[in-house]
């Protein structure tokens, strides 16, 4: 990713494909399913963050 600009100037299509592959592999380790998300939403901490950001 540090050479994205140089790669993009040489071949934009390949540079974008490489960046997407890099992002996909970077976030592949985060396993989160719907149950985990809904469990987090019901926590008091989430409600606090929600109040802070919405108000």
N, C-alpha and C positions, 0 to 999 in steps of 0.2 A: 504494500500500500504506500510505502514511502516513495516509490517511483511512479506513482499513478500519473502524474502530469506528463512525465517524459514518455511513458507508455502510451498515454492518450494521444499525444502529439504524433507518435509513430503509427498507431493503429487503434482508433477509438473503440471499435467493436471488441477487440481482444482485451483491451484495458478494462472495459466495463464488465466483461465476462469474468475476468480474473478478480475484480473487486467484489462481484457478487459471490463468487466461490469462496473468497476469503471471509466475507461476512457470514455466509452460511455455515462455514466450518467453525467460526468463532462463537456463534450462538447455538450450535448444535448441542453443546454440553448442558444447556439450560432445558431441563425437562420439566415442563409445566403443563398440567392438564386442567380441565374445567373445574374439577373438584378442588384442586389446590387453590385456584384463583378464588372460587366462591368461599372457601374456608378463610382465606386472608381478608376478603371483603367484610366478613362478619366480625372481625377483631376490633377491639376498642382503639388500637393504634391506627387502623385504617380510618375509623370515624374521626379521630383527631386530625389526621393529615387531610382528610376531606374538608373538615371545618376550616382548617388553616388556609387551604388553597382556594376554596370556593368563596369565602368571605373576604 
